[in-house]
Amino acid sequence: MLSQAEIDALLAGAIEIEQSASEGSVNLAELMEQQTGKAEKAVSEKQVRPYNFWSPDHFSKDQMRAVELVHEDLAERLTSSLPTFVRSNMRPRVVHTEQGRFHDFLKDLPAGSLFHMITLAPLPGQMVMTISPEISYTILEQRLGGQSSRGGKVRVLTEIDQFLLRALIEHMLNDIKAAWSKVVAIEPSLEDSTTNQHWVQMVMGNERVMLVAFELNLNNVSGLMNIYIPFPMLKPIANILKPHIWFTGRKEKQIDPDARRKNIENLNVVRLTTRVFLGNAKRTFGELMKLKVGDVIQLDTSINQDVVIQISNKKCFLGKIGKSGKYYAVQITEKILNNGDY
C-alpha cells in the first residue's frame, strides 16, 4: 500500500523507478512527457495516403457479378463431380455474395472450423474456403459408410477427418480451374488446411474480401460452403473481370503477326485460274447443228457493258475488254461484293 505522501509524489512525478546501477533512475513525469512528445511528432509526421478513384480497394458491381457467374458455373460442375466423392447426390448452389473485411466474416464462423488456404497461380495471395460443421460431418459419415444423424453433437475434427476433408477440396480443384478458364488461366493448389483461426487471420490480415456462399444439401442435412476471395488476388485481372467476358470467353484468338506474314508470302506464289465472261447466248439445238465456220453468235452483252471477271470459280470483279500490246486484255473497273451484289 502507498502512503498519501507517496501517492502525492507519484502524481507530481517525483517518484523515481529503481533501475540497475549503470542506468540510474527514471522520472515518471519526464518519461510521460517524452512519450507524449513522440506521439505528437508521429502524428505531425503522418502523411496522407492518396486514394486512387480509378482503382479503389473494393469490388465493383460488375466485378462481383463476374465472380458470381464464375462460381455459378463452379456449382454446376460440382453437381456432376461431388457425388462421385461423397457417394450421394449433392447439388451446390450460390445463395449469397457479399464484400467486407475478412476479420468481420471470421467472427461469424463457429469455433473449430477447418480453413482451406487455396492459391490460384499466377494470381497473388490465397483465398479461403470453409465448410460448415454440420455438412462436414455428414460428408465424413457418408464417405466412411456410416449413417448420418441430423442434429448430431458437434465434435472436434480428428486428423483423419481433416485429411478426408482436404481430399474433398483437392477433388474440387479441377472444377475451380475449369470455372475460371473463361476469365483467366489459373492453376489452383491447396496450400494448407488448419483449424487455427489466429493463423488464418494473420495470413489474411484485414483484407477486403468477397464472400461467395454455396448451399449444400446432403441426406436432408443443409450447410454452407464459403469462399473468401481477397481483393488483391483479383486486382491483376480487375480490368477483364466483367460479366460479358464470362459469356463471350476469356479472350479472342490472337493473330500472330509472324505467322500471318509467312502465310501471305506463301499465298503470293499460288497460281489462280482467271476467267473473263464476255456474255451468254441461247440457241436451239437445231440452230447449233447448222453452225459453220464464219457464223456470228450474238451475245446478251452490249459493247459498253462491263464483263464479269472470275477468279477460282468465284465472281470477284467487273471489267472492260481491251488490248495490251498484241494481246487481248481486261481492265478492272469495279469489285464485286457479297457473291454478286454490287
DOVEXMI-697988 format. One record per residue (C-alpha): z, y, x; residue number from 1; residue in three letters. Coordinates in Angstrom, 3 decimals, always signed. Last residue first. Layout:
<base zz="Z" yy="Y" xx="X" pos="NUM" code="ala"/>
...
END
This chain:
<base zz="-106.407" yy="-4.821" xx="-22.555" pos="342" code="tyr"/>
<base zz="-105.042" yy="-7.953" xx="-24.180" pos="341" code="asp"/>
<base zz="-106.864" yy="-10.874" xx="-22.527" pos="340" code="gly"/>
<base zz="-104.022" yy="-13.042" xx="-21.300" pos="339" code="asn"/>
<base zz="-101.286" yy="-10.424" xx="-21.109" pos="338" code="asn"/>
<base zz="-103.091" yy="-7.729" xx="-19.084" pos="337" code="leu"/>
<base zz="-106.742" yy="-7.425" xx="-17.976" pos="336" code="ile"/>
<base zz="-107.239" yy="-5.031" xx="-15.091" pos="335" code="lys"/>
<base zz="-110.060" yy="-2.481" xx="-15.268" pos="334" code="glu"/>
<base zz="-113.161" yy="-1.298" xx="-13.433" pos="333" code="thr"/>
<base zz="-113.773" yy="-3.984" xx="-10.817" pos="332" code="ile"/>
<base zz="-117.265" yy="-3.670" xx="-9.306" pos="331" code="gln"/>
<base zz="-119.466" yy="-6.778" xx="-9.395" pos="330" code="val"/>
<base zz="-122.026" yy="-7.743" xx="-6.767" pos="329" code="ala"/>
<base zz="-125.574" yy="-9.068" xx="-6.388" pos="328" code="tyr"/>
<base zz="-126.510" yy="-9.498" xx="-2.764" pos="327" code="tyr"/>
<base zz="-129.093" yy="-7.823" xx="-0.506" pos="326" code="lys"/>
<base zz="-126.820" yy="-4.916" xx="+0.327" pos="325" code="gly"/>
<base zz="-124.183" yy="-4.699" xx="-2.387" pos="324" code="ser"/>
<base zz="-125.854" yy="-4.698" xx="-5.806" pos="323" code="lys"/>
<base zz="-124.490" yy="-4.048" xx="-9.314" pos="322" code="gly"/>
<base zz="-122.710" yy="-5.634" xx="-12.303" pos="321" code="ile"/>
<base zz="-119.793" yy="-3.750" xx="-13.817" pos="320" code="lys"/>
<base zz="-116.218" yy="-5.033" xx="-14.008" pos="319" code="gly"/>
<base zz="-113.317" yy="-6.292" xx="-16.132" pos="318" code="leu"/>
<base zz="-110.406" yy="-8.102" xx="-14.531" pos="317" code="phe"/>
<base zz="-107.987" yy="-11.102" xx="-14.698" pos="316" code="cys"/>
<base zz="-109.308" yy="-13.761" xx="-17.063" pos="315" code="lys"/>
<base zz="-107.828" yy="-17.025" xx="-15.743" pos="314" code="lys"/>
<base zz="-109.847" yy="-20.075" xx="-14.684" pos="313" code="asn"/>
<base zz="-108.883" yy="-19.614" xx="-11.009" pos="312" code="ser"/>
<base zz="-110.056" yy="-15.977" xx="-11.077" pos="311" code="ile"/>
<base zz="-112.222" yy="-14.802" xx="-13.991" pos="310" code="gln"/>
<base zz="-114.108" yy="-11.491" xx="-14.051" pos="309" code="ile"/>
<base zz="-115.248" yy="-10.428" xx="-17.536" pos="308" code="val"/>
<base zz="-118.239" yy="-8.099" xx="-17.889" pos="307" code="val"/>
<base zz="-118.132" yy="-4.422" xx="-18.746" pos="306" code="asp"/>
<base zz="-120.703" yy="-3.122" xx="-21.258" pos="305" code="gln"/>
<base zz="-123.446" yy="-0.715" xx="-20.208" pos="304" code="asn"/>
<base zz="-126.278" yy="-3.302" xx="-20.285" pos="303" code="ile"/>
<base zz="-125.118" yy="-4.712" xx="-23.602" pos="302" code="ser"/>
<base zz="-123.502" yy="-8.139" xx="-23.768" pos="301" code="thr"/>
<base zz="-124.491" yy="-10.624" xx="-26.529" pos="300" code="asp"/>
<base zz="-127.025" yy="-12.289" xx="-24.251" pos="299" code="leu"/>
<base zz="-130.833" yy="-12.544" xx="-24.761" pos="298" code="gln"/>
<base zz="-132.417" yy="-15.646" xx="-23.269" pos="297" code="ile"/>
<base zz="-135.771" yy="-14.988" xx="-21.513" pos="296" code="val"/>
<base zz="-138.416" yy="-17.695" xx="-21.058" pos="295" code="asp"/>
<base zz="-140.133" yy="-17.871" xx="-17.633" pos="294" code="gly"/>
<base zz="-139.729" yy="-21.620" xx="-17.139" pos="293" code="val"/>
<base zz="-139.566" yy="-23.431" xx="-20.459" pos="292" code="lys"/>
<base zz="-137.276" yy="-23.624" xx="-23.496" pos="291" code="leu"/>
<base zz="-138.524" yy="-25.637" xx="-26.481" pos="290" code="lys"/>
<base zz="-135.614" yy="-28.140" xx="-26.462" pos="289" code="met"/>
<base zz="-133.123" yy="-25.256" xx="-26.419" pos="288" code="leu"/>
<base zz="-134.686" yy="-23.825" xx="-29.583" pos="287" code="glu"/>
<base zz="-134.338" yy="-27.185" xx="-31.354" pos="286" code="gly"/>
<base zz="-130.731" yy="-27.492" xx="-30.351" pos="285" code="phe"/>
<base zz="-130.029" yy="-24.128" xx="-31.884" pos="284" code="thr"/>
<base zz="-129.170" yy="-21.164" xx="-29.734" pos="283" code="arg"/>
<base zz="-126.071" yy="-19.017" xx="-29.322" pos="282" code="lys"/>
<base zz="-125.809" yy="-16.633" xx="-26.403" pos="281" code="ala"/>
<base zz="-122.867" yy="-15.512" xx="-24.280" pos="280" code="asn"/>
<base zz="-122.241" yy="-12.863" xx="-21.636" pos="279" code="gly"/>
<base zz="-122.392" yy="-11.975" xx="-17.948" pos="278" code="leu"/>
<base zz="-119.311" yy="-13.990" xx="-17.049" pos="277" code="phe"/>
<base zz="-118.227" yy="-13.380" xx="-13.436" pos="276" code="val"/>
<base zz="-116.468" yy="-16.242" xx="-11.659" pos="275" code="arg"/>
<base zz="-114.009" yy="-16.257" xx="-8.730" pos="274" code="thr"/>
<base zz="-112.660" yy="-19.507" xx="-7.241" pos="273" code="thr"/>
<base zz="-109.560" yy="-18.955" xx="-5.139" pos="272" code="leu"/>
<base zz="-109.156" yy="-19.667" xx="-1.416" pos="271" code="arg"/>
<base zz="-105.561" yy="-19.571" xx="-0.095" pos="270" code="val"/>
<base zz="-105.240" yy="-17.555" xx="+3.142" pos="269" code="val"/>
<base zz="-103.093" yy="-14.758" xx="+1.697" pos="268" code="asn"/>
<base zz="-100.853" yy="-17.265" xx="-0.086" pos="267" code="leu"/>
<base zz="-99.267" yy="-18.389" xx="+3.179" pos="266" code="asn"/>
<base zz="-98.524" yy="-14.808" xx="+4.193" pos="265" code="glu"/>
<base zz="-97.045" yy="-14.166" xx="+0.743" pos="264" code="ile"/>
<base zz="-94.784" yy="-17.211" xx="+1.096" pos="263" code="asn"/>
<base zz="-93.590" yy="-16.036" xx="+4.520" pos="262" code="lys"/>
<base zz="-92.763" yy="-12.573" xx="+3.202" pos="261" code="arg"/>
<base zz="-90.819" yy="-14.063" xx="+0.283" pos="260" code="arg"/>
<base zz="-88.872" yy="-16.399" xx="+2.574" pos="259" code="ala"/>
<base zz="-87.974" yy="-13.512" xx="+4.867" pos="258" code="asp"/>
<base zz="-86.936" yy="-11.279" xx="+1.967" pos="257" code="pro"/>
<base zz="-84.684" yy="-13.971" xx="+0.404" pos="256" code="asp"/>
<base zz="-84.520" yy="-13.130" xx="-3.264" pos="255" code="ile"/>
<base zz="-81.051" yy="-13.551" xx="-4.806" pos="254" code="gln"/>
<base zz="-80.785" yy="-15.524" xx="-7.999" pos="253" code="lys"/>
<base zz="-78.599" yy="-13.647" xx="-10.443" pos="252" code="glu"/>
<base zz="-74.858" yy="-13.759" xx="-10.182" pos="251" code="lys"/>
<base zz="-71.768" yy="-15.399" xx="-11.666" pos="250" code="arg"/>
<base zz="-73.313" yy="-16.289" xx="-14.985" pos="249" code="gly"/>
<base zz="-74.587" yy="-14.396" xx="-18.027" pos="248" code="thr"/>
<base zz="-71.596" yy="-15.063" xx="-20.287" pos="247" code="phe"/>
<base zz="-68.887" yy="-14.750" xx="-17.627" pos="246" code="trp"/>
<base zz="-70.522" yy="-11.665" xx="-16.143" pos="245" code="ile"/>
<base zz="-70.659" yy="-10.124" xx="-19.629" pos="244" code="his"/>
<base zz="-66.844" yy="-10.208" xx="-19.843" pos="243" code="pro"/>
<base zz="-66.281" yy="-8.188" xx="-16.648" pos="242" code="lys"/>
<base zz="-64.647" yy="-9.107" xx="-13.352" pos="241" code="leu"/>
<base zz="-67.551" yy="-8.050" xx="-11.161" pos="240" code="ile"/>
<base zz="-65.977" yy="-4.800" xx="-9.884" pos="239" code="asn"/>
<base zz="-62.488" yy="-6.334" xx="-9.745" pos="238" code="ala"/>
<base zz="-63.629" yy="-9.088" xx="-7.359" pos="237" code="ile"/>
<base zz="-61.571" yy="-8.003" xx="-4.304" pos="236" code="pro"/>
<base zz="-58.725" yy="-6.891" xx="-6.660" pos="235" code="lys"/>
<base zz="-58.280" yy="-10.352" xx="-8.173" pos="234" code="leu"/>
<base zz="-55.534" yy="-11.569" xx="-5.821" pos="233" code="met"/>
<base zz="-54.015" yy="-8.068" xx="-5.538" pos="232" code="pro"/>
<base zz="-53.442" yy="-8.084" xx="-9.349" pos="231" code="phe"/>
<base zz="-51.212" yy="-11.168" xx="-9.274" pos="230" code="pro"/>
<base zz="-52.174" yy="-14.121" xx="-11.523" pos="229" code="ile"/>
<base zz="-49.313" yy="-15.770" xx="-13.421" pos="228" code="tyr"/>
<base zz="-50.313" yy="-18.970" xx="-15.236" pos="227" code="ile"/>
<base zz="-48.051" yy="-20.267" xx="-17.982" pos="226" code="asn"/>
<base zz="-48.128" yy="-23.723" xx="-19.567" pos="225" code="met"/>
<base zz="-46.248" yy="-23.718" xx="-22.825" pos="224" code="leu"/>
<base zz="-44.669" yy="-26.404" xx="-24.966" pos="223" code="gly"/>
<base zz="-45.129" yy="-28.448" xx="-28.089" pos="222" code="ser"/>
<base zz="-43.956" yy="-32.008" xx="-28.789" pos="221" code="val"/>
<base zz="-45.647" yy="-33.944" xx="-31.582" pos="220" code="asn"/>
<base zz="-46.865" yy="-36.589" xx="-29.101" pos="219" code="asn"/>
<base zz="-48.347" yy="-33.971" xx="-26.773" pos="218" code="leu"/>
<base zz="-49.168" yy="-30.387" xx="-27.682" pos="217" code="asn"/>
<base zz="-49.768" yy="-27.753" xx="-25.021" pos="216" code="leu"/>
<base zz="-50.037" yy="-24.016" xx="-25.752" pos="215" code="glu"/>
<base zz="-51.502" yy="-22.043" xx="-22.885" pos="214" code="phe"/>
<base zz="-50.142" yy="-18.680" xx="-21.690" pos="213" code="ala"/>
<base zz="-52.117" yy="-16.407" xx="-19.366" pos="212" code="val"/>
<base zz="-49.850" yy="-13.841" xx="-17.701" pos="211" code="leu"/>
<base zz="-51.462" yy="-11.120" xx="-15.618" pos="210" code="met"/>
<base zz="-49.422" yy="-9.947" xx="-12.679" pos="209" code="val"/>
<base zz="-48.076" yy="-6.683" xx="-11.271" pos="208" code="arg"/>
<base zz="-46.376" yy="-7.505" xx="-8.014" pos="207" code="glu"/>
<base zz="-42.622" yy="-7.116" xx="-7.533" pos="206" code="asn"/>
<base zz="-42.377" yy="-9.719" xx="-4.821" pos="205" code="gly"/>
<base zz="-44.454" yy="-12.861" xx="-5.279" pos="204" code="met"/>
<base zz="-43.124" yy="-14.705" xx="-2.233" pos="203" code="val"/>
<base zz="-39.538" yy="-13.446" xx="-2.602" pos="202" code="met"/>
<base zz="-39.620" yy="-14.142" xx="-6.336" pos="201" code="gln"/>
<base zz="-40.779" yy="-17.692" xx="-5.676" pos="200" code="val"/>
<base zz="-38.022" yy="-18.243" xx="-3.117" pos="199" code="trp"/>
<base zz="-35.380" yy="-16.876" xx="-5.476" pos="198" code="his"/>
<base zz="-36.642" yy="-19.065" xx="-8.326" pos="197" code="gln"/>
<base zz="-36.158" yy="-22.250" xx="-6.305" pos="196" code="asn"/>
<base zz="-37.608" yy="-25.071" xx="-8.413" pos="195" code="thr"/>
<base zz="-40.455" yy="-25.613" xx="-5.970" pos="194" code="thr"/>
<base zz="-44.065" yy="-26.727" xx="-5.726" pos="193" code="ser"/>
<base zz="-46.199" yy="-25.627" xx="-2.770" pos="192" code="asp"/>
<base zz="-49.737" yy="-24.883" xx="-1.589" pos="191" code="glu"/>
<base zz="-51.801" yy="-26.437" xx="-4.381" pos="190" code="leu"/>
<base zz="-55.396" yy="-25.583" xx="-3.467" pos="189" code="ser"/>
<base zz="-58.223" yy="-23.935" xx="-5.370" pos="188" code="pro"/>
<base zz="-61.576" yy="-23.445" xx="-3.571" pos="187" code="glu"/>
<base zz="-63.364" yy="-20.467" xx="-5.095" pos="186" code="ile"/>
<base zz="-66.913" yy="-19.366" xx="-5.958" pos="185" code="ala"/>
<base zz="-66.753" yy="-16.291" xx="-8.196" pos="184" code="val"/>
<base zz="-67.466" yy="-15.355" xx="-11.813" pos="183" code="val"/>
<base zz="-69.359" yy="-18.284" xx="-13.326" pos="182" code="lys"/>
<base zz="-67.544" yy="-20.659" xx="-10.955" pos="181" code="ser"/>
<base zz="-64.084" yy="-19.693" xx="-12.242" pos="180" code="trp"/>
<base zz="-63.952" yy="-22.477" xx="-14.848" pos="179" code="ala"/>
<base zz="-65.389" yy="-25.012" xx="-12.384" pos="178" code="ala"/>
<base zz="-62.744" yy="-24.288" xx="-9.744" pos="177" code="lys"/>
<base zz="-59.926" yy="-24.464" xx="-12.300" pos="176" code="ile"/>
<base zz="-61.337" yy="-27.756" xx="-13.599" pos="175" code="asp"/>
<base zz="-61.401" yy="-29.150" xx="-10.066" pos="174" code="asn"/>
<base zz="-57.791" yy="-28.040" xx="-9.549" pos="173" code="leu"/>
<base zz="-56.400" yy="-29.657" xx="-12.712" pos="172" code="met"/>
<base zz="-55.647" yy="-33.097" xx="-11.189" pos="171" code="his"/>
<base zz="-53.799" yy="-31.309" xx="-8.382" pos="170" code="glu"/>
<base zz="-51.568" yy="-29.800" xx="-11.073" pos="169" code="ile"/>
<base zz="-50.856" yy="-33.243" xx="-12.565" pos="168" code="leu"/>
<base zz="-50.155" yy="-34.699" xx="-9.105" pos="167" code="ala"/>
<base zz="-47.588" yy="-31.940" xx="-8.600" pos="166" code="arg"/>
<base zz="-45.997" yy="-33.042" xx="-11.876" pos="165" code="leu"/>
<base zz="-45.767" yy="-36.599" xx="-10.581" pos="164" code="leu"/>
<base zz="-44.168" yy="-35.470" xx="-7.308" pos="163" code="phe"/>
<base zz="-41.695" yy="-33.235" xx="-9.146" pos="162" code="gln"/>
<base zz="-40.583" yy="-36.113" xx="-11.342" pos="161" code="asp"/>
<base zz="-40.236" yy="-38.386" xx="-8.300" pos="160" code="ile"/>
<base zz="-38.118" yy="-35.734" xx="-6.565" pos="159" code="glu"/>
<base zz="-35.902" yy="-35.535" xx="-9.637" pos="158" code="thr"/>
<base zz="-36.145" yy="-32.808" xx="-12.269" pos="157" code="leu"/>
<base zz="-32.758" yy="-31.830" xx="-13.658" pos="156" code="val"/>
<base zz="-32.179" yy="-32.838" xx="-17.253" pos="155" code="arg"/>
<base zz="-32.876" yy="-31.357" xx="-20.655" pos="154" code="val"/>
<base zz="-31.430" yy="-33.479" xx="-23.436" pos="153" code="lys"/>
<base zz="-34.011" yy="-34.842" xx="-25.859" pos="152" code="gly"/>
<base zz="-35.421" yy="-32.700" xx="-28.649" pos="151" code="gly"/>
<base zz="-38.357" yy="-34.968" xx="-29.239" pos="150" code="arg"/>
<base zz="-37.934" yy="-38.388" xx="-27.701" pos="149" code="ser"/>
<base zz="-40.926" yy="-39.536" xx="-25.674" pos="148" code="ser"/>
<base zz="-41.103" yy="-43.300" xx="-25.322" pos="147" code="gln"/>
<base zz="-41.745" yy="-44.584" xx="-21.837" pos="146" code="gly"/>
<base zz="-44.947" yy="-45.620" xx="-20.061" pos="145" code="gly"/>
<base zz="-44.380" yy="-43.658" xx="-16.868" pos="144" code="leu"/>
<base zz="-47.098" yy="-41.108" xx="-17.652" pos="143" code="arg"/>
<base zz="-45.919" yy="-40.700" xx="-21.229" pos="142" code="gln"/>
<base zz="-42.360" yy="-40.181" xx="-20.046" pos="141" code="glu"/>
<base zz="-43.497" yy="-37.669" xx="-17.415" pos="140" code="leu"/>
<base zz="-45.734" yy="-35.801" xx="-19.857" pos="139" code="ile"/>
<base zz="-42.908" yy="-35.605" xx="-22.400" pos="138" code="thr"/>
<base zz="-40.510" yy="-34.360" xx="-19.713" pos="137" code="tyr"/>
<base zz="-42.977" yy="-31.604" xx="-18.730" pos="136" code="ser"/>
<base zz="-43.587" yy="-30.664" xx="-22.389" pos="135" code="ile"/>
<base zz="-39.897" yy="-29.941" xx="-22.963" pos="134" code="glu"/>
<base zz="-39.427" yy="-28.375" xx="-19.518" pos="133" code="pro"/>
<base zz="-42.083" yy="-25.631" xx="-19.924" pos="132" code="ser"/>
<base zz="-44.994" yy="-25.874" xx="-17.477" pos="131" code="ile"/>
<base zz="-45.289" yy="-23.285" xx="-14.709" pos="130" code="thr"/>
<base zz="-48.220" yy="-21.992" xx="-12.678" pos="129" code="met"/>
<base zz="-48.031" yy="-19.284" xx="-10.014" pos="128" code="val"/>
<base zz="-50.929" yy="-17.491" xx="-8.329" pos="127" code="met"/>
<base zz="-51.157" yy="-17.044" xx="-4.595" pos="126" code="gln"/>
<base zz="-52.364" yy="-14.347" xx="-2.231" pos="125" code="gly"/>
<base zz="-55.875" yy="-13.375" xx="-1.139" pos="124" code="pro"/>
<base zz="-59.128" yy="-14.669" xx="-2.659" pos="123" code="leu"/>
<base zz="-61.072" yy="-16.939" xx="-0.271" pos="122" code="pro"/>
<base zz="-59.555" yy="-19.233" xx="-1.386" pos="121" code="ala"/>
<base zz="-57.830" yy="-19.563" xx="-4.758" pos="120" code="leu"/>
<base zz="-54.264" yy="-20.424" xx="-3.736" pos="119" code="thr"/>
<base zz="-51.796" yy="-22.177" xx="-6.032" pos="118" code="ile"/>
<base zz="-47.976" yy="-21.996" xx="-5.970" pos="117" code="met"/>
<base zz="-46.508" yy="-24.409" xx="-8.557" pos="116" code="his"/>
<base zz="-43.122" yy="-23.408" xx="-9.941" pos="115" code="phe"/>
<base zz="-40.859" yy="-26.056" xx="-11.494" pos="114" code="leu"/>
<base zz="-38.382" yy="-24.585" xx="-13.951" pos="113" code="ser"/>
<base zz="-34.747" yy="-25.411" xx="-13.176" pos="112" code="gly"/>
<base zz="-33.355" yy="-22.436" xx="-15.068" pos="111" code="ala"/>
<base zz="-35.426" yy="-21.399" xx="-18.058" pos="110" code="pro"/>
<base zz="-38.125" yy="-18.726" xx="-17.683" pos="109" code="leu"/>
<base zz="-37.628" yy="-15.385" xx="-19.441" pos="108" code="asp"/>
<base zz="-36.211" yy="-13.603" xx="-16.380" pos="107" code="lys"/>
<base zz="-39.291" yy="-14.543" xx="-14.324" pos="106" code="leu"/>
<base zz="-41.529" yy="-12.536" xx="-16.648" pos="105" code="phe"/>
<base zz="-39.709" yy="-9.330" xx="-15.680" pos="104" code="asp"/>
<base zz="-39.767" yy="-10.305" xx="-11.976" pos="103" code="his"/>
<base zz="-43.556" yy="-10.700" xx="-12.187" pos="102" code="phe"/>
<base zz="-44.177" yy="-7.162" xx="-13.355" pos="101" code="arg"/>
<base zz="-46.457" yy="-6.815" xx="-16.364" pos="100" code="gly"/>
<base zz="-49.708" yy="-7.979" xx="-17.919" pos="99" code="gln"/>
<base zz="-50.218" yy="-10.012" xx="-21.071" pos="98" code="glu"/>
<base zz="-52.321" yy="-12.854" xx="-22.412" pos="97" code="thr"/>
<base zz="-51.350" yy="-15.195" xx="-25.248" pos="96" code="his"/>
<base zz="-52.427" yy="-18.339" xx="-27.088" pos="95" code="val"/>
<base zz="-54.944" yy="-19.993" xx="-24.763" pos="94" code="val"/>
<base zz="-55.483" yy="-23.565" xx="-25.930" pos="93" code="arg"/>
<base zz="-54.603" yy="-26.953" xx="-24.483" pos="92" code="pro"/>
<base zz="-55.778" yy="-30.082" xx="-26.332" pos="91" code="arg"/>
<base zz="-53.944" yy="-33.265" xx="-25.378" pos="90" code="met"/>
<base zz="-54.722" yy="-36.825" xx="-26.398" pos="89" code="asn"/>
<base zz="-52.747" yy="-39.477" xx="-24.560" pos="88" code="ser"/>
<base zz="-52.762" yy="-41.248" xx="-21.230" pos="87" code="arg"/>
<base zz="-51.267" yy="-38.232" xx="-19.400" pos="86" code="val"/>
<base zz="-53.906" yy="-38.366" xx="-16.650" pos="85" code="phe"/>
<base zz="-57.021" yy="-39.449" xx="-18.555" pos="84" code="thr"/>
<base zz="-55.979" yy="-37.228" xx="-21.456" pos="83" code="pro"/>
<base zz="-55.987" yy="-34.215" xx="-19.079" pos="82" code="leu"/>
<base zz="-59.719" yy="-34.254" xx="-18.243" pos="81" code="ser"/>
<base zz="-61.509" yy="-33.589" xx="-21.547" pos="80" code="ser"/>
<base zz="-59.121" yy="-31.061" xx="-23.079" pos="79" code="thr"/>
<base zz="-58.655" yy="-29.651" xx="-19.568" pos="78" code="leu"/>
<base zz="-62.298" yy="-28.537" xx="-19.594" pos="77" code="arg"/>
<base zz="-61.895" yy="-26.742" xx="-22.907" pos="76" code="glu"/>
<base zz="-58.707" yy="-25.024" xx="-21.690" pos="75" code="ala"/>
<base zz="-60.491" yy="-23.938" xx="-18.499" pos="74" code="leu"/>
<base zz="-63.227" yy="-22.323" xx="-20.611" pos="73" code="asp"/>
<base zz="-60.507" yy="-20.401" xx="-22.437" pos="72" code="glu"/>
<base zz="-59.129" yy="-19.636" xx="-18.988" pos="71" code="his"/>
<base zz="-62.333" yy="-17.972" xx="-17.814" pos="70" code="val"/>
<base zz="-62.630" yy="-16.089" xx="-21.101" pos="69" code="leu"/>
<base zz="-59.081" yy="-14.748" xx="-20.675" pos="68" code="glu"/>
<base zz="-59.874" yy="-13.591" xx="-17.145" pos="67" code="val"/>
<base zz="-62.899" yy="-11.690" xx="-18.489" pos="66" code="ala"/>
<base zz="-60.838" yy="-10.191" xx="-21.322" pos="65" code="arg"/>
<base zz="-58.155" yy="-9.057" xx="-18.894" pos="64" code="met"/>
<base zz="-60.774" yy="-7.478" xx="-16.648" pos="63" code="gln"/>
<base zz="-62.402" yy="-5.694" xx="-19.573" pos="62" code="asp"/>
<base zz="-59.049" yy="-4.394" xx="-20.800" pos="61" code="lys"/>
<base zz="-58.193" yy="-3.088" xx="-17.331" pos="60" code="ser"/>
<base zz="-55.719" yy="-4.893" xx="-15.073" pos="59" code="phe"/>
<base zz="-53.260" yy="-2.815" xx="-13.062" pos="58" code="his"/>
<base zz="-52.940" yy="-1.276" xx="-9.629" pos="57" code="asp"/>
<base zz="-55.360" yy="+1.568" xx="-10.268" pos="56" code="pro"/>
<base zz="-58.806" yy="+1.592" xx="-8.610" pos="55" code="ser"/>
<base zz="-60.762" yy="+4.641" xx="-9.777" pos="54" code="trp"/>
<base zz="-57.573" yy="+6.571" xx="-10.551" pos="53" code="phe"/>
<base zz="-56.391" yy="+6.138" xx="-6.964" pos="52" code="asn"/>
<base zz="-52.820" yy="+7.359" xx="-6.764" pos="51" code="tyr"/>
<base zz="-51.750" yy="+9.089" xx="-3.536" pos="50" code="pro"/>
<base zz="-48.306" yy="+8.218" xx="-2.140" pos="49" code="arg"/>
<base zz="-46.118" yy="+11.313" xx="-1.871" pos="48" code="val"/>
<base zz="-44.317" yy="+11.506" xx="+1.440" pos="47" code="gln"/>
<base zz="-40.604" yy="+11.227" xx="+1.988" pos="46" code="lys"/>
<base zz="-39.498" yy="+13.424" xx="+4.885" pos="45" code="glu"/>
<base zz="-37.223" yy="+15.575" xx="+2.715" pos="44" code="ser"/>
<base zz="-35.734" yy="+12.499" xx="+1.063" pos="43" code="val"/>
<base zz="-35.115" yy="+10.865" xx="+4.446" pos="42" code="ala"/>
<base zz="-33.512" yy="+14.070" xx="+5.754" pos="41" code="lys"/>
<base zz="-31.223" yy="+14.253" xx="+2.722" pos="40" code="glu"/>
<base zz="-30.200" yy="+10.628" xx="+3.256" pos="39" code="ala"/>
<base zz="-29.579" yy="+11.190" xx="+6.964" pos="38" code="lys"/>
<base zz="-27.463" yy="+14.260" xx="+6.226" pos="37" code="gly"/>
<base zz="-25.411" yy="+12.373" xx="+3.657" pos="36" code="thr"/>
<base zz="-24.837" yy="+9.570" xx="+6.162" pos="35" code="gln"/>
<base zz="-23.728" yy="+12.052" xx="+8.826" pos="34" code="gln"/>
<base zz="-21.417" yy="+13.869" xx="+6.389" pos="33" code="glu"/>
<base zz="-19.861" yy="+10.556" xx="+5.371" pos="32" code="met"/>
<base zz="-19.239" yy="+9.637" xx="+9.020" pos="31" code="leu"/>
<base zz="-17.731" yy="+13.063" xx="+9.750" pos="30" code="glu"/>
<base zz="-15.367" yy="+12.695" xx="+6.816" pos="29" code="ala"/>
<base zz="-14.467" yy="+9.166" xx="+7.811" pos="28" code="leu"/>
<base zz="-13.588" yy="+10.101" xx="+11.418" pos="27" code="asn"/>
<base zz="-14.421" yy="+7.331" xx="+13.878" pos="26" code="val"/>
<base zz="-12.195" yy="+6.251" xx="+16.753" pos="25" code="ser"/>
<base zz="-12.668" yy="+5.280" xx="+20.420" pos="24" code="gly"/>
<base zz="-15.687" yy="+3.074" xx="+21.170" pos="23" code="glu"/>
<base zz="-14.519" yy="+1.687" xx="+24.533" pos="22" code="ser"/>
<base zz="-11.058" yy="+0.791" xx="+23.227" pos="21" code="ala"/>
<base zz="-12.465" yy="-1.044" xx="+20.255" pos="20" code="ser"/>
<base zz="-12.335" yy="+0.666" xx="+16.928" pos="19" code="gln"/>
<base zz="-9.494" yy="+1.914" xx="+14.763" pos="18" code="glu"/>
<base zz="-10.614" yy="+3.958" xx="+11.802" pos="17" code="ile"/>
<base zz="-9.369" yy="+7.519" xx="+11.775" pos="16" code="glu"/>
<base zz="-7.576" yy="+9.148" xx="+8.875" pos="15" code="ile"/>
<base zz="-8.113" yy="+12.919" xx="+8.650" pos="14" code="ala"/>
<base zz="-10.957" yy="+12.873" xx="+6.128" pos="13" code="gly"/>
<base zz="-9.086" yy="+15.097" xx="+3.638" pos="12" code="ala"/>
<base zz="-9.160" yy="+12.323" xx="+1.046" pos="11" code="leu"/>
<base zz="-7.748" yy="+9.914" xx="+3.613" pos="10" code="leu"/>
<base zz="-5.047" yy="+12.368" xx="+4.616" pos="9" code="ala"/>
<base zz="-3.975" yy="+12.773" xx="+1.000" pos="8" code="asp"/>
<base zz="-3.878" yy="+8.995" xx="+0.602" pos="7" code="ile"/>
<base zz="-1.891" yy="+8.631" xx="+3.809" pos="6" code="glu"/>
<base zz="+0.611" yy="+11.208" xx="+2.654" pos="5" code="ala"/>
<base zz="+0.947" yy="+9.505" xx="-0.715" pos="4" code="gln"/>
<base zz="+1.733" yy="+6.248" xx="+1.045" pos="3" code="ser"/>
<base zz="-0.814" yy="+3.510" xx="+1.226" pos="2" code="leu"/>
<base zz="+0.000" yy="+0.000" xx="+0.000" pos="1" code="met"/>
END
